[in-house]
Amino acid sequence: MVVFLGPAREAAGTGRSVVPGTSVGEVVASVRARFGPGMDDLLAVSRVWLNGAPADPDAPVGPDDEVAILPPVSGG
């Protein structure tokens, strides 16, 4: 399961999606392919977490894992 937060939710048009992949890198590649150039630009500046912790692209992903796309946010 991929969770899209903030602007990533807007770019994907949903808050959650199931995409294929056995590693974080494969899941991110599937997200890029499915959601197009707007998501691709956003992923270039986003952090990717696996089960609540920063993730390495080579980290394995199983069917019960959650990959989160965390775009940068600004506050004021």
Number of C-alpha atoms within 10 A of each C-alpha: 17 21 19 21 18 13 16 22 17 13 19 20 12 12 14 16 14 14 15 16 17 13 18 23 18 18 21 22 16 16 22 18 13 13 13 13 12 13 20 18 12 18 20 9 11 17 14 22 19 19 12 11 10 12 18 13 16 11 13 16 21 12 10 7 13 18 25 25 23 20 19 14 8 5 3 2
